[in-house]
Amino acid sequence: MTLVLGVDSSTQSTKALLVDAADGTVVAQQTAPHPPGTEVDPTAWLHAVDAATQGLLERADAVSVAGQQHGMVAVDDSGAPVRDALLWNDTRSAAAARDLVDEMGGPQACADAVGSVLVASFTSSKLRWLRDHEPDHAARVRSVRLPHDHVSLHLSAPGTGAFTDRGDASGTGYFSAPDDAWRPDLAALALGHEVDLPRIVAPGAVAAESRGGAVVAGGTGDNMGAALGMALAPGDLLVSVGTSGVASTISPDPVADGTGVVTGFADAAGGYLPMVTTLNAAGILDLQARWLGVDHDGLAELALSSTPGAGGVTLLPYYGGERSPDRPGAVGTWTGLTPATTRADLARAAYEALLCSLADAVDRLVATTGQEPRRLLMVGGATRSAALRALAPAVLGREVVLPPEGEYVALGAARQAAWALAGSHAPPAWPEREGTVLDAEPTPHVREAYADLRERTAPWTS
């Protein structure tokens, strides 16, 4: 049996799957936590990947890492980080993003150059923040890596230079997805001086050799890894409900959305992965459960005992600011509270708000790509909730396919590792696992109330 190892270095933890390269069967898996926060010592990821891959890496013939997108790992001449990494969900660089967009000629010019309109999440925005707020650190930066680059390099043999792939690179703000090339001028514009950038590894190519002699693939971003793990094809629209909320689809053509709502990323297989991302997702439910003093099962039970529309209660769940729409300074907003409001209504409103936010993301993606999905899939830890399963098709207004539970980012990384090991023109075709189809009567009035609140607080495009 030929084994490959897929690693998901996410915001919250490292997950490692040892997989049969022939059919994608998971043989073993391990995990290790990451520290909390939006500013993290990247050395913590290296300790976590060592712990999660212990006893597995030695058994693998190939390995690949998919990691959280956008994070800034700025290193000096010796390869040591000049400061803690700023993660995708750190919004301190919102003003820096606006400045860079203006300097690039405005939103549409920015999207034409790099596929997306910059927001606080993007690496280049964080580099500009570093230039303006920590000039001594900025001056010491010799090279900039993404989180998955940093972990991949750690797993590689000594002497290997930093490398990345087109998928993750397309979320930096200094990579042209249509041209498949770095824009070093834009990296220099952000930081104030030229920097070295990782080597771009072609889809399916071998990037390096591990310390133990295994093949190391180029790796990719977590969303690109999930697309590979689920073998998404044109016509599939994937909604992921995790720390962030993500709606993505496979497209043969690049996207340049000047409104900034749809990001025009590349994928890990040579195509494109247009995407809408929200900062607030599963955390909406975590917060609501804490406020109501229940666990997640209790929150679901409460929500299902209320009625569609939550007794007139509507929530705009932008607790930590928001990325789609771009409102980094936003806060959560409740409306419709009366003496008749119940705990069940409050629980229901949280689920409906999360799903309305995701439905907005789906609508924008469909409108921008012009691709009506043949099926809508939903994954993520929050999909274990009975309430989310019951309410998702009602709020989204369409049938939802729930794939079998799995670590699809790590599985996608494993598939990429198997691809590099095989040296084939396309990723291996692993058997598709049948999902559960969810359906319900649509509740359009829920979305109408949500849209009214969203527009009253600020326009969608802000």
C-alpha positions in Angstrom: 0.0 0.0 0.0 1.4 3.4 -1.0 0.6 6.0 1.7 0.5 9.8 1.4 0.1 12.4 4.2 -2.2 15.4 4.0 -1.8 18.2 6.5 -4.3 20.9 7.3 -2.6 23.8 9.2 -5.7 25.8 10.0 -6.4 28.7 12.2 -7.3 26.5 15.2 -5.2 23.3 14.8 -3.1 21.1 12.7 -4.8 17.9 11.4 -2.8 15.2 9.6 -4.4 12.4 7.6 -2.5 9.3 6.4 -4.2 8.1 3.3 -4.1 5.2 0.8 -2.9 6.9 -2.4 -4.9 4.4 -4.5 -8.4 5.3 -3.3 -8.2 8.0 -0.7 -9.1 5.8 2.3 -8.0 7.3 5.6 -5.6 5.0 7.4 -4.8 7.1 10.4 -5.2 10.7 11.6 -3.9 12.9 14.4 -4.3 16.5 15.5 -2.6 19.2 17.6 -4.0 22.6 18.7 -2.8 26.1 17.7 -2.8 29.0 20.1 -5.8 31.4 19.9 -5.7 34.9 18.6 -5.2 36.8 15.3 -1.5 37.3 16.0 0.5 34.1 16.5 4.1 33.0 16.8 4.5 30.9 13.7 6.8 28.6 15.6 3.7 27.3 17.3 2.5 25.8 13.9 5.8 24.0 13.5 5.5 22.4 16.9 1.9 21.5 16.1 2.8 19.9 12.8 5.6 17.9 14.4 3.1 16.6 17.0 0.3 15.9 14.5 2.6 14.0 12.1 4.6 12.1 14.6 4.6 8.4 13.6 2.7 9.2 10.4 5.3 11.2 8.3 7.7 8.3 8.5 5.1 6.0 6.8 4.3 8.4 4.0 5.8 8.4 0.5 4.6 11.9 -0.1 3.3 14.8 2.0 1.5 18.1 1.3 0.3 21.0 3.4 -2.8 23.0 3.0 -3.0 26.0 5.3 -5.0 29.0 6.4 -4.9 31.7 3.6 -3.5 35.2 3.7 -1.4 35.1 6.9 1.8 37.2 6.9 5.0 35.4 7.9 7.7 38.0 7.4 11.2 36.7 7.9 14.7 38.2 8.0 18.0 37.3 6.4 18.4 34.3 8.6 14.8 33.0 7.9 13.5 33.9 11.4 10.2 35.7 11.7 10.7 39.4 12.5 7.5 39.4 14.5 4.5 37.2 15.2 2.4 36.3 12.1 -0.7 38.4 11.4 -3.6 36.0 10.5 -6.3 36.4 7.9 -8.9 37.4 10.6 -6.8 40.3 11.9 -8.5 43.5 10.8 -6.0 46.1 12.0 -4.9 46.5 8.3 -8.3 47.7 7.0 -7.1 51.3 6.4 -3.9 50.0 4.8 -6.0 48.0 2.4 -8.0 51.0 1.4 -4.8 53.0 0.8 -3.3 50.3 -1.4 -6.5 50.0 -3.5 -6.3 53.8 -4.1 -2.7 53.6 -5.0 -3.4 50.8 -7.5 -6.0 53.0 -9.3 -9.2 52.0 -7.5 -11.2 48.9 -6.9 -11.6 47.7 -10.5 -7.9 48.3 -11.3 -6.9 46.4 -8.2 -9.2 43.4 -9.2 -7.8 43.5 -12.7 -4.3 43.3 -11.4 -4.6 40.6 -8.8 -8.1 39.1 -9.2 -9.5 40.7 -6.0 -10.1 44.0 -4.3 -7.8 44.1 -1.3 -9.3 44.0 2.2 -7.7 43.7 5.6 -7.4 39.9 5.3 -4.9 40.1 2.4 -1.1 39.7 3.0 -0.2 42.9 1.2 -2.5 44.9 3.5 -0.7 43.5 6.5 2.7 44.3 4.9 1.5 48.0 4.5 0.4 48.0 8.1 3.8 46.7 9.1 5.5 49.5 7.0 3.4 52.2 8.6 3.3 51.0 12.2 6.4 49.0 12.8 9.0 50.4 10.4 12.0 48.8 12.2 10.4 45.4 11.7 9.5 46.2 8.1 13.1 47.2 7.3 14.3 43.8 8.4 12.0 41.8 6.2 13.9 39.9 3.5 11.2 37.4 2.5 7.4 36.9 3.0 5.8 33.5 3.3 2.2 32.3 3.8 1.5 30.0 6.7 1.4 26.9 4.5 4.8 27.9 3.0 6.3 28.2 6.4 5.1 24.7 7.5 6.0 23.1 4.1 9.5 24.4 4.4 9.8 23.0 7.9 8.9 19.5 6.6 11.4 19.8 3.8 15.1 18.8 3.7 17.7 21.3 4.8 18.7 23.7 2.1 15.3 23.8 0.5 14.1 27.3 -0.4 10.6 28.6 0.3 7.9 27.5 -2.1 4.2 27.9 -2.5 1.5 27.3 -5.1 -0.7 29.5 -7.3 -3.8 28.9 -5.2 -2.5 30.2 -1.9 -0.4 32.9 -3.7 -3.5 34.3 -5.3 -4.6 35.5 -1.8 -1.6 37.7 -1.1 -2.5 40.8 -3.2 0.8 40.6 -5.1 0.1 37.7 -7.4 -1.7 37.8 -10.8 -4.0 34.8 -11.0 -4.7 35.3 -14.8 -0.9 35.5 -15.5 0.1 32.8 -12.9 2.9 35.1 -11.8 4.1 37.1 -8.8 3.8 40.9 -8.9 6.9 41.8 -6.9 6.3 45.4 -7.7 3.1 45.2 -5.7 4.8 43.5 -2.8 7.4 46.3 -2.7 4.6 48.9 -3.0 3.0 47.4 0.2 6.2 47.0 2.3 8.2 49.9 1.0 11.1 47.8 -0.4 11.7 44.7 -2.5 11.4 41.3 -0.9 12.1 37.7 -1.9 9.0 35.7 -2.7 8.6 31.9 -2.6 9.1 29.8 -5.7 5.7 28.9 -7.4 5.3 25.1 -7.8 3.1 24.1 -10.7 -0.1 22.0 -10.1 0.8 18.4 -9.5 4.6 19.0 -9.4 7.1 17.9 -6.9 8.3 20.8 -4.8 11.0 19.3 -2.6 12.1 16.2 -0.6 11.3 15.8 3.1 13.9 15.2 5.7 13.1 11.5 5.5 13.2 11.4 1.7 9.5 11.6 0.9 8.1 13.7 -1.9 6.8 17.1 -0.8 4.1 18.6 -3.0 3.6 22.4 -3.4 0.8 22.6 -0.9 -2.0 25.2 -1.2 -4.5 27.3 0.7 -7.1 25.7 2.9 -10.0 26.5 0.6 -8.1 25.2 -2.4 -7.3 22.1 -0.4 -11.0 21.5 0.4 -11.9 21.9 -3.3 -9.4 19.1 -4.1 -10.5 17.0 -1.3 -14.1 17.1 -2.4 -13.1 16.8 -6.1 -15.2 19.9 -6.9 -16.1 20.3 -10.6 -17.7 23.2 -12.5 -21.3 23.4 -11.4 -20.6 22.6 -7.8 -20.9 25.3 -5.3 -19.4 24.6 -1.9 -20.5 26.4 1.4 -18.1 25.9 4.3 -19.2 26.8 7.8 -16.2 27.0 10.0 -14.3 29.9 11.7 -15.1 31.8 8.5 -18.0 31.3 6.2 -17.0 30.5 2.6 -18.9 30.1 -0.6 -16.7 28.9 -3.5 -17.0 27.3 -6.9 -14.7 26.0 -9.6 -14.4 28.1 -12.8 -12.4 27.7 -15.9 -12.1 31.5 -16.2 -10.6 34.1 -13.9 -12.8 36.6 -12.1 -12.1 40.3 -11.4 -15.0 41.7 -9.4 -14.5 45.4 -8.8 -17.1 45.5 -6.0 -14.7 43.4 -3.9 -17.3 40.9 -2.8 -16.1 38.0 -4.9 -12.4 37.2 -4.7 -10.8 35.9 -7.8 -8.5 33.2 -6.5 -6.7 30.5 -8.5 -7.2 26.9 -7.5 -4.6 24.2 -6.9 -5.4 22.3 -10.2 -4.9 25.0 -12.9 -8.3 26.6 -12.9 -9.9 29.3 -10.7 -11.7 29.3 -7.4 -13.9 32.5 -7.1 -15.0 32.9 -3.6 -17.0 35.0 -1.1 -15.8 34.9 2.5 -17.3 36.1 5.7 -15.4 36.7 8.9 -18.4 35.6 11.1 -19.7 32.0 10.9 -19.6 29.3 13.4 -18.6 31.8 16.1 -22.1 33.3 15.9 -23.5 30.0 17.3 -20.7 29.7 19.9 -21.5 33.2 21.2 -25.2 32.6 21.3 -24.9 29.3 23.1 -22.7 31.0 25.7 -25.2 33.8 26.2 -28.1 31.4 26.6 -26.1 29.1 28.9 -26.6 26.0 26.8 -24.4 23.7 24.7 -24.7 23.4 21.0 -27.3 20.6 21.2 -29.3 22.8 23.5 -29.0 25.8 21.2 -30.3 23.7 18.3 -33.2 22.4 20.3 -34.2 25.9 21.3 -34.0 27.2 17.8 -36.1 24.4 16.4 -38.8 25.1 18.9 -39.2 28.7 17.6 -40.8 29.6 14.3 -39.4 30.8 10.9 -38.5 34.5 11.4 -37.7 34.0 15.1 -40.8 35.8 16.3 -39.8 39.0 14.5 -36.2 39.0 15.9 -33.4 39.6 13.3 -29.7 39.6 13.9 -26.9 41.2 11.7 -24.0 39.0 13.0 -21.0 41.2 12.2 -19.6 40.8 15.7 -15.9 41.0 14.7 -16.3 43.3 11.8 -17.0 41.8 8.4 -15.2 41.1 5.2 -18.2 40.4 2.9 -19.6 43.0 2.9 -16.4 44.9 3.7 -17.3 46.4 7.1 -14.2 46.0 9.3 -15.5 48.3 12.0 -19.0 46.7 12.2 -20.6 45.2 15.3 -23.5 42.8 15.8 -26.9 44.4 15.6 -30.2 43.0 16.9 -33.7 44.3 16.1 -37.3 43.2 16.7 -36.8 42.5 20.4 -40.0 42.8 22.5 -41.3 41.6 25.9 -42.7 38.6 24.0 -39.2 37.5 22.7 -38.2 34.1 24.0 -34.9 32.3 24.4 -35.9 30.1 21.6 -36.4 33.2 19.3 -32.9 34.4 20.2 -31.4 31.0 19.4 -33.4 30.8 16.1 -32.3 34.3 15.1 -28.6 33.3 15.4 -29.0 30.3 13.1 -31.1 32.4 10.6 -28.5 35.2 10.6 -25.6 32.8 9.9 -27.5 31.2 7.0 -28.7 34.6 5.6 -25.1 35.8 5.6 -24.1 32.6 3.7 -27.1 32.9 1.3 -25.9 36.5 0.5 -22.5 35.0 -0.3 -24.0 32.3 -2.6 -26.1 34.9 -4.4 -23.1 37.1 -5.1 -21.0 34.2 -6.3 -23.7 33.0 -8.7 -24.4 36.6 -10.1 -20.7 37.2 -10.6 -19.7 33.9 -12.3 -23.0 33.5 -14.2 -22.9 29.8 -13.1 -26.2 28.6 -11.6 -25.1 25.6 -9.4 -26.2 22.1 -10.3 -25.7 21.2 -6.7 -24.9 23.1 -3.5 -22.7 21.3 -0.9 -22.2 22.3 2.7 -19.4 21.3 5.0 -17.8 22.4 8.3 -18.1 21.6 12.0 -21.3 23.6 12.4 -23.2 21.3 10.0 -23.3 18.7 12.8 -26.1 20.9 14.3 -29.6 19.5 13.8 -30.9 23.1 13.5 -28.4 24.1 10.9 -29.3 21.0 8.8 -33.0 21.7 9.2 -32.8 25.5 8.4 -30.1 25.6 5.7 -32.3 24.5 2.7 -35.1 26.7 4.0 -33.1 29.9 4.2 -30.9 29.2 1.2 -34.0 28.4 -0.8 -32.5 25.3 -2.5 -31.6 21.7 -1.9 -28.4 21.2 0.1 -26.1 18.2 -0.1 -24.3 17.3 3.1 -21.2 15.2 2.3 -20.0 12.6 4.8 -18.1 14.1 7.7 -14.4 14.4 6.9 -11.3 16.5 7.1 -11.6 17.7 3.5 -8.7 20.2 3.6 -6.3 17.6 4.8 -7.8 15.1 2.4 -7.2 17.6 -0.4 -3.6 18.0 0.6 -3.3 14.2 0.6 -4.7 14.1 -2.9 -2.2 16.7 -4.0 0.6 14.6 -2.5 -0.6 11.5 -4.3 -0.7 13.6 -7.5 2.9 14.8 -7.1 4.0 11.2 -6.3 2.3 9.8 -9.4 3.6 12.5 -11.7 0.3 12.3 -13.6 -1.4 15.1 -15.6 -4.4 15.3 -13.2 -5.1 14.5 -9.6 -6.0 10.8 -8.8 -9.7 10.0 -9.2 -10.8 8.7 -5.8 -14.3 7.2 -5.4 -16.9 9.8 -4.6 -18.6 9.4 -1.2 -22.4 9.8 -1.3 -23.9 12.6 0.8 -27.2 13.3 2.5 -29.7 15.5 0.7 -31.4 18.2 2.8 -34.6 19.8 1.6 -37.2 22.1 3.2 -39.9 24.6 2.4 -38.2 28.0 1.5 -38.6 30.9 4.0 -38.0 34.0 1.8 -39.4 36.3 4.5 -36.5 35.5 6.7 -34.0 36.7 4.1 -36.2 39.8 3.4 -36.0 40.9 7.0 -32.3 40.2 7.1 -31.7 42.2 3.9 -33.7 45.1 5.3 -31.6 45.3 8.4 -28.4 44.9 6.4 -29.3 47.8 4.1 -30.4 50.0 7.0 -27.1 49.6 8.8 -25.0 50.3 5.6 -25.2 49.4 1.9 -24.0 46.0 0.9 -21.0 47.4 -1.0 -20.3 50.0 1.8 
